[in-house]
């Protein structure tokens, strides 16, 4: 099933371009290599100035990724977008009515693809652009609401490092909307439509911006102000417990690959992991690394006062349901140690903490086979989305003690 091109969309009006086998529409398809398939959806829009294209890859949690190159010279369609390795992922296919088939190359590998135009399905959510004043500028985002009668529980997704935009949270927001939970997703300061800068944007600033975002949700139409929580991934996981303590009455907290150690400890771990990956032994790494000095660029962007921040005492003080999700092969933090620390909170402090660790998954919670294993496409771990949906159902949509 797929949701496809809507002819009522303003960008899809009468085009100045007349093509045989006009390719506009929404397509469902798969990349195919060695008998393994990676399913995707492609949206093509014919505009007066040419063609635009966007890609959804649900197995990778990607929604609406725009192509930098989109050209159609009948019957050949050529698409391109920057890949994870920095090279251009290139698509070249032949349009044949409602079918497009061709070849894909990216990341040093090649595959064939096939896709077919799909019938239109209504969207199960609405999207509203919003903005509010943050500590260092105006933060822009989108409020994704489920259809149906509210009020709905809601989550504020904290943007992580690296100037993230709301697009990095869009897949998860749409997934939650399909399960009855609204989301506020944001452009980080200085990214997308947000003003300001990430320079000097420490834990205090992140937490205060999160507090302001929760207040926006509490005033939003169709939102249950008593069931609002935070979702934080990666380095934003340090700011989440700070914001939760400032608010005092959050309903839930979801941590994705979030450190349970200080920024300084995380930086030392990541630097050591990089040296190990480069082939240095333990003794050599001990000589190279200064154990008292963090080296990671993302951490050094935080203010000096943040480097020794310990999140566990604040997490232990929170009396709310917490879900923590980790990849066992996380290259940026000691995932198993962080998971064990949170399990210990549940055991010793009787906190409502649920922890999932996914094998063969890295920091982005993407699972990929080991180099010695047969080829397979990277993807979200099989149990990740079901675990999140089940936890939301019991802790947020139908909290303990509810009738």
N, C-alpha and C positions, 0 to 999 in steps of 0.2 A: 504494500500500500504506500502511496506517496501523495504528497500535496503538491499541486503543480501550478504553472503559470495562470494567473488570473487575468482574463482579457479586460476586466474593468479597471485594472491598475493604470494610473495616469500615464506611466511610462510606456504603456503598451497600446497606445492609440494608433491611429492610422499612420503608418510609417512612410517616409519619403523614399524608402528603398524597396524595390520589388525584386524578390529572389525566387527562383524555382526551388521547390522543397523548402520553403521558409522554415528555418529551424527553431523559431521562437517556441518557448514552452518549458515544461518541467519534465525531466527524464529520470528514470530509475535505471541503474546499471551496476556493473561490477568490473573491477580490474581483475584480470585472470593471469596467473603465473603458476606453473607447475601444478595445475589442478586446484590451486587455492584461490578463493575469491575474496575481494574486499569491496563491499557494497557501498554505493554512493548515490547521491542525487545531484543533478545538474540543472541549473536554471539559466535559460538563455532569453534575453530580451532584445528585440529588434527596435532600435530607436532611430530617430531622424539622422543622427550623426554616426550610426554604425551599430555595432553589436556589443552587448555587455554580458558577462557570464559570472556566475557564483556557484560555489561548490559546497555541498553538505556531505560529510563522511561520518555518519552516526557511530560506526565502530571505533572511531578515533575522537569522538566528542567535538567534531568540527561542524559549525553552522555558518553559512553565508560567507565563506572565504572568497574574496573577489579575485578574478583572474586579471593579471596585469596586461595580458595579451589576449585578444579575442577577435579573430578574423575569419570571414567566410567568403571563399571564392568558389562558387558552386562547381562541383558538389563537395569541396573539401573544407572542413572546419579545423582551424588551428587555434589552440589555447595554450597559455603558459602562465605560470605563477612561480614566485620564488619558493624553492624547496627548503627542507630543514638543513641541508648541507650547504646552502647558499647558491647552488646552481638552479637553473630554471627547470621546473617540472614541465615537460612538453607533451601535449596531446595533439594528435593528428588523426582525424577520422573522416569518413565519407558519410554524408547525409543521404539517406534513402527513405523518403517519406517520413514515417514516424520512428525510424530506426537510425542510429548512428553507431558505427563500428570503426575501430582503428587501433593505433598503437600509442602507448604511453612510455615515457622514459623519465626517470628521476632517481636521484640518490645512487647512481651507478647501476641501476637495474632497469629492466624493460619488461613490459607486460602488454597484453592485448586488452581491449575493453569493448564492451557492448552495452548499449542503453536503448531504452524505448520510451516514447512519450506516454505519459500517464493521464488518467482522468483527474479532474479537479476534486479536491476534498476541502471542506471548510477548516479553518484553523481553530484549534481548541483553546486558544488564548488570545488576549488582546495585548498590544504593546503601546505604551504611552511614553513619549519623551518627557523627561523631568530634569530639573536642575535645582541646586541649593547652594548657599554660601558656605564654603569650607574655611578652614583656618587660613590657607594661603591663596585662596582663589575660589572661583565658581566651579563646582563639580557637576558635570553633566552625566546623565544616565538614562536608562529605560526602566519603566515599571511594567513587568510582565505579569498579567493577571489571568487566572483561569476563567473560563466561561462559567456560567451558572450563578446561582444565588449565593451571595456571600453572607457574612463577612468571611474572608479567607485568612488563614495564617500566612505569614510572609517571612522571607529571609532577605537580609542585606548581605550581598556578596562583597567582601572587602577586596579591592584590587591589590594585586601583589606588586612585586618589584618589576623592573625593566619596562617602565612606562606602558603598562598593560591598558588595553581599551576594554570596553564592555563586551566586545565580541568574544573575548576569551571565556566569558561566563555565560554566553548566550545559550549554548547547548544545555548546560545544567539547569538554567532558568526555565527553558522550554520543557525539559523533562519534568521538573517539579510542577510546572503549571498543569501538565497532563495528569498529575497526581493530586491536584487540589491545593497547591502551595504557590503563592505569589512570590515574586523576586524583584528586588531593586538591584540592577547591575550598573556599574560605574566605569567611566574613563578615569584613569589615575591622573593626578595633577600633571598638567603639561602634555597630556596625551588626548587623542581624539578631540572632543569639544570642550574638555575641561581646561581651565586656565591654571596658572600657578606653575610650580616646578617640584620635582622630586628632590632637588638639592636641599639638604637640611631637613628633610621630611622624616622625622623620627617617630618613635612609638607614641609620644604624647600627641603629636599632630594627627597621626593616623587614628588614634583612639577618639580624639575629639571630633574628627570628621565622621567617624562611625556613629557617634552619639547623635550628631546632627542628622545623619541619614536615617537612623531609627525614628527620630522625631518626625521626619517627613513621612515615613511609612505610617506612623500612628495617626497622622492627620489625613491620610489618603482614603478616598472613597472605596468601600468594599473590602477594607482590611480590618481584621480582628486585632485591635491594639494590644490585647492580652496574650497573643500568640505570635510574637515577633522574635526572631533569632538572628544569629550571625553565621555566615559560612565564610571560612578563611582558608586560603591555600598558601603553602610555602611560607615565605617570610612574613606574610600578613598574619600568620598564626601567633606572632608575638604580640601584635596589637589587639587581637581579639579578646583575650582575657582582661586586658586593661580596660577596654571599652565595656565589657560585660560588668566589671566591678563598678565602673563609673555610673552605669545605668541602674544596676541593682535589681532589675526586675525582668531581665530577658527570659524568654521561654525555652530556648535551646541554643546549642552551639555545635557546629559541624567543623571539624578540622581536617584538611586534606594535605597530607605530607607536611604537617606543621611541626616545627621543632619543639621539643620538650626540654631543651637545653638553652643556654645563653647564646647570644650572637657570637661572642668570642669563641665559645666551644664549638659552635657550628662551623665557624670559619676555619678553625684549626683542623676539624675533621675533614672538611672539603679539600683543603690544601693537601692534607696527607693522602686522601683518596686520589687526587690528581697525580701526585708523585708515584703512588703505587701503580696506577694505570700506565704511567710512563716507564715502568720497569724497575724502579728503585726499591731495594729491599728495606726491611724495617730499620736496620742499623743506619743505612744511608739516609733514610728519611729523618731519623732522629738527629743526625748531624746537620741536615739542611734546614729543617724547620725550627724556628724559635718558638717554643711552646707558649711564650707569654705575649706573642704579637699576632693578631688576626691578619689575614692576607686577602680575604675575599672582597672583590670590588663592591658587591651589593651590600655587604655588611659595613664597609668603610664609608658608604654614603650615609649611614645612620650617624646620629650625633654621638659623641664620645660617651655621653652619659648612659647610652643604651647598651653598651657592649657587655656589661655584666648582668643585664636583666635576666632574672630567672622566672620562667612562666609557671613552673609547677606550684609554688605557693598560692598564686592567684587562682589557678585552676582548682586547687584543693579547696579554696574558700567559696567556690561557686556552687550553689545548690540548684542545679538545673541539669537536664539531660545533655550529655556530651557524646557525640559520635566522632571517632578518630579513624582515619583511613590512611594506610601506608602501603608503599611498595617495598617488598623485601630487598630489591636491588637498587634502592635509592642511592644515587651517586652524590647527593648533596648533604645528607644528614644520616646519622646512625638510626635508621628506622626501627630496627628491632629494639634497641635500647629505649627509644622514645615510647614505643608501644608498651614495653614492659613497665615503664614509669607510670603510664596512665592506667594500666591494669592494676598496678599497686595502689593507686588512688581509690579504685573501686574496692579493693580488698581491705585496705587499712582504714579508709575514711568513709566507707559505705556510700560512695558517690555513684550516681547513675551514669556510668561510663561504659560505652560499647566500643570495642576496638576490633578492626579488621586489618589483617596484613595479607597482601596479595602477592603470591609467588611470581617471580619473573617480571615484576612491574618496577619501573623506575620512579623518579621524583614526580613526573607528570602523571603518574598512575596509568601509564601505557605499558602494556605487556608485549614483549617481543621475545622470540626464541633465542637461545644461546647460539653463538657462531657455529658450534659443531652440530646443531640440530638441523633437520630438513627445513627448507624455506617455508616461511609462513608470513603473513602480513602482520604488522603491529596492530594492536587493538586494545580497547579498554578491557580489563579483566572481566571474565564471564560473570563473576558474582558481584561486581561493583555496583551497578545500577540496581539490581534486585535488593542488595543489602541496604542501599540508601532509601529505596522506596518502602521497604518493610519497616525500617526504623522511623521514617517520617509518619507512617501509618499508626504506629503504636505510641510514639512519643510526642507527635505534633498534632496530627489530625484527630487522634483518639488517645489523649494522654492518660497515663495511669490514674485510676480513680474516677475517670469520667463514666457517666452512665452509658 
